[in-house]
């Protein structure tokens, strides 16, 4: 695999190891495995709601390739579901953006304007001999109608997943929801989008800029919970996993989650191409579940290193 993708692959390989090798599927299992001296006791304190589906957080610096890891995760899950007998993995995915700006950026990768090649065609993600089995349709938030015969990737802004029938009386709103849109159109497409997503038996959710997701009682988490519960009722399935991507993830008490880090000075002196630490923590028995701390600083470290070399004094 080319070097630019290697550090992103390592982030996903951690998830694959936990899923395929260790076969850990819930918060209680993760705590029992990694929670330290009193792990088994702590695992007993996890509620059924917190254990309903797997949740993983990827702590990745801005510009380090969060979208690359998303695409790797989609390809892995898709082909696992397609080729492995009795696979628990999903062929249907939902990528959730916090606002319209992020939505448009993600759209450039997953469904470019004008029908150009998407990230799955541009990057070396799919083996040539498997290309004929790749059948994934990307559906944008305003394109909820229609059906597909293979896998589906839904790309949406979070507010399109809010169920107005369950909306809080407080009228909770967020500054990251983006500018106002046609209310009638938004309601129609939102209902159709939720209906289509919840028709699948197994779905994987990916949250971009997921530092908004820390509060288990937030409207964002309520929307994801609604998807899980509706899928259960309609298909007896549910959400397979929730992958949260953020440079500044928070625990369920709104504290920034920084289990390990490296100074920029150290990275520059050592002339590192990346400062990467992968850590599995399950000390907080909250909905955040396992924390995969991956500081994949990549190309901007190289740029700063060149700047440091050019400006430092001789000797």
C-alpha positions in Angstrom: 0.0 0.0 0.0 1.4 3.5 -0.9 2.9 5.4 2.0 0.3 8.2 2.1 -2.3 5.6 3.0 -0.3 3.6 5.5 -1.0 5.6 8.6 -4.7 5.6 7.9 -4.6 1.9 7.4 -3.1 1.5 10.8 -6.0 3.3 12.4 -8.5 1.0 10.7 -6.4 -2.1 11.4 -7.0 -1.4 15.1 -10.7 -1.6 14.6 -10.4 -4.7 12.4 -8.3 -6.4 15.1 -10.8 -5.7 17.8 -13.7 -6.8 15.6 -12.3 -9.8 13.7 -9.6 -11.2 16.0 -10.8 -10.2 19.5 -14.5 -10.3 18.5 -15.4 -7.5 20.8 -18.8 -6.1 20.0 -19.9 -3.9 22.9 -18.8 -1.4 25.5 -19.1 -4.0 28.3 -16.9 -6.4 26.4 -14.3 -3.7 25.8 -14.3 -2.6 29.4 -13.9 -6.2 30.6 -10.9 -6.6 28.3 -9.1 -3.3 28.7 -10.6 -1.7 31.8 -7.8 -2.6 34.2 -7.9 -4.2 37.7 -11.6 -3.8 38.3 -12.6 -4.3 34.7 -15.2 -7.0 35.2 -16.9 -5.0 38.0 -16.9 -1.9 35.8 -18.4 -3.8 32.9 -21.4 -4.8 35.0 -22.2 -1.1 35.4 -22.8 -0.6 31.6 -26.5 -0.1 30.8 -28.4 -2.0 28.1 -28.7 1.3 26.2 -25.0 2.0 26.3 -24.4 -1.6 25.1 -26.9 -1.5 22.2 -24.3 -1.1 19.5 -20.5 -0.7 19.2 -19.1 2.9 19.3 -15.6 3.8 18.4 -13.8 7.2 18.3 -10.9 8.0 16.1 -8.9 10.9 17.3 -7.3 12.3 14.2 -5.8 15.7 13.6 -7.4 18.0 11.0 -6.0 17.2 7.6 -4.7 13.8 8.5 -7.1 11.8 6.4 -10.3 11.1 8.3 -12.2 10.6 5.0 -9.6 8.1 3.9 -10.2 6.0 7.0 -14.0 6.2 6.4 -13.5 4.9 2.9 -11.2 2.1 4.1 -13.8 1.1 6.7 -16.6 1.0 4.1 -14.6 -1.2 1.7 -13.6 -3.6 4.5 -17.1 -3.9 5.9 -18.7 -4.2 2.4 -16.4 -7.1 1.2 -16.5 -8.8 4.5 -20.3 -8.9 4.3 -20.2 -10.0 0.7 -17.5 -12.7 0.9 -17.5 -14.1 4.4 -20.1 -16.7 5.3 -22.2 -15.6 8.3 -20.6 -12.2 8.3 -22.0 -9.7 10.8 -20.7 -6.7 8.9 -22.8 -4.2 6.9 -23.1 -3.3 3.2 -25.1 -0.1 4.0 -23.5 3.0 5.6 -24.5 6.5 6.8 -22.0 9.3 6.9 -23.3 12.2 9.0 -22.0 15.8 8.6 -22.5 18.4 11.3 -23.3 21.2 8.8 -23.6 22.0 5.1 -20.0 23.1 4.8 -18.7 19.7 5.9 -21.5 18.0 3.8 -20.3 19.7 0.7 -16.7 18.7 1.4 -17.6 15.1 1.9 -19.7 15.1 -1.3 -16.6 16.0 -3.3 -15.0 12.7 -2.2 -18.1 10.4 -2.2 -20.2 11.8 -5.0 -18.4 14.6 -7.0 -20.3 17.1 -9.1 -20.5 16.1 -12.7 -20.1 12.4 -12.1 -16.3 12.4 -11.8 -14.4 9.6 -10.1 -15.2 9.2 -6.4 -12.7 8.3 -3.6 -13.3 4.6 -4.2 -12.1 5.0 -7.8 -9.3 7.5 -7.1 -7.6 5.6 -4.2 -6.2 2.1 -4.4 -8.8 0.7 -2.1 -10.3 -2.2 -4.1 -8.3 -5.1 -5.5 -8.6 -5.3 -9.3 -9.9 -8.8 -9.1 -12.7 -7.7 -6.8 -13.7 -4.6 -8.8 -16.5 -6.5 -10.5 -18.1 -7.3 -7.1 -18.1 -3.6 -6.0 -21.6 -2.3 -6.2 -22.1 0.6 -3.9 -24.5 3.5 -4.6 -24.0 6.9 -2.9 -27.3 8.6 -2.0 -27.3 12.2 -1.0 -29.7 13.7 1.5 -32.1 15.1 -1.2 -32.0 11.9 -3.3 -33.8 9.5 -0.9 -36.2 8.1 -3.4 -35.5 5.0 -5.4 -33.9 1.6 -4.7 -30.5 0.0 -5.1 -29.5 -3.6 -5.7 -26.1 -3.6 -3.9 -24.7 -1.7 -1.0 -25.7 1.9 -0.2 -23.8 4.9 1.2 -26.1 7.6 2.6 -24.5 11.0 2.9 -26.5 13.5 5.0 -26.4 16.5 7.2 -27.5 15.6 10.8 -30.6 17.7 10.8 -32.1 15.6 8.0 -32.2 12.6 10.4 -34.2 14.4 13.1 -37.6 12.9 13.5 -40.0 15.9 14.0 -42.6 13.6 15.6 -40.1 13.1 18.4 -38.8 16.6 18.5 -38.3 18.1 21.9 -40.8 20.7 23.1 -37.9 23.0 23.9 -37.2 23.5 20.2 -33.5 22.7 20.6 -31.4 24.1 17.7 -27.7 24.2 17.0 -25.5 26.7 15.2 -23.9 23.8 13.3 -27.1 22.9 11.5 -26.4 25.3 8.7 -28.7 27.9 7.0 -32.4 27.5 6.7 -33.8 25.4 3.8 -37.3 24.9 2.4 -39.2 23.4 5.3 -41.6 21.4 3.2 -38.9 19.9 1.0 -36.6 19.2 4.0 -39.4 17.4 5.8 -40.3 15.3 2.8 -36.8 14.2 2.0 -35.9 13.7 5.6 -38.8 11.3 6.2 -37.9 9.4 3.0 -34.3 9.3 3.9 -35.0 7.8 7.4 -37.4 5.4 5.9 -34.9 4.1 3.4 -32.0 3.9 5.9 -34.1 1.9 8.3 -35.2 -0.6 5.7 -31.7 -2.3 5.9 -31.0 -4.9 8.4 -27.4 -3.9 9.3 -26.1 -0.3 9.0 -22.8 1.3 10.0 -22.9 5.0 11.0 -19.9 7.3 10.6 -19.9 10.8 12.2 -17.6 13.5 10.9 -16.5 16.3 13.3 -17.9 14.1 16.0 -16.9 16.3 19.0 -20.6 17.3 18.8 -21.7 13.8 19.8 -20.3 13.6 23.4 -23.7 14.3 25.1 -25.8 11.1 25.2 -28.9 13.2 25.5 -28.2 15.4 22.5 -30.5 15.5 19.5 -27.7 14.1 17.4 -27.5 10.9 19.5 -31.3 10.7 19.7 -31.4 10.7 15.9 -28.9 7.8 15.8 -30.8 5.9 18.5 -34.0 6.4 16.5 -32.3 4.7 13.5 -31.2 1.8 15.6 -34.6 1.3 17.2 -36.5 1.6 14.0 -34.3 -0.9 12.2 -34.8 -3.3 15.1 -38.6 -3.0 14.7 -38.6 -3.2 10.9 -35.9 -5.9 10.2 -34.9 -7.3 13.6 -31.4 -5.9 12.9 -29.9 -2.7 14.1 -26.8 -0.5 13.9 -23.6 -2.6 13.5 -21.3 0.1 14.7 -20.8 3.9 15.1 -17.5 5.4 14.1 -16.8 8.9 15.4 -14.1 11.0 13.8 -12.7 14.2 15.4 -9.5 16.0 16.1 -10.9 16.9 19.5 -13.2 14.2 20.8 -14.8 14.5 24.2 -15.9 12.0 26.8 -19.4 11.8 28.1 -18.7 14.6 30.5 -17.6 17.0 27.8 -13.9 16.7 28.7 -11.4 16.5 25.9 -10.2 13.0 25.4 -6.4 13.1 25.2 -5.0 9.9 26.6 -1.6 10.4 25.0 0.1 12.9 22.8 3.5 14.0 21.5 5.0 17.5 21.4 5.5 19.1 18.0 9.1 19.9 19.1 9.8 16.2 19.6 8.3 15.2 16.3 10.3 17.9 14.5 13.6 17.0 16.2 13.1 13.3 15.4 12.1 14.2 11.9 9.0 12.0 12.1 6.6 11.7 9.2 3.9 11.1 11.8 3.2 11.2 15.5 1.0 8.2 15.9 -0.2 6.6 19.1 -2.9 4.0 19.2 -4.5 3.5 22.6 -7.5 1.6 23.6 -9.3 3.0 26.7 -12.6 2.0 28.2 -12.3 3.6 31.6 -15.4 5.8 31.2 -18.4 3.6 31.0 -20.3 5.9 28.8 -21.6 5.9 25.2 -18.3 6.8 23.8 -17.1 3.3 24.2 -13.5 2.5 23.0 -11.3 5.4 22.2 -8.8 4.9 19.4 -6.4 7.8 19.8 -4.7 8.2 16.4 -2.7 11.4 15.9 -2.0 10.9 12.2 -0.3 14.2 11.6 1.3 13.2 8.3 2.1 15.7 5.7 1.8 18.9 7.8 4.6 17.5 10.1 6.8 17.1 7.0 6.0 20.7 6.0 6.8 22.0 9.4 10.0 20.0 9.5 11.1 21.6 6.3 10.3 25.0 7.7 12.2 24.3 10.9 15.2 23.1 8.9 15.1 26.3 6.7 14.8 28.8 9.6 17.0 27.3 12.4 20.4 28.9 13.1 23.5 27.0 12.0 25.3 25.0 14.7 
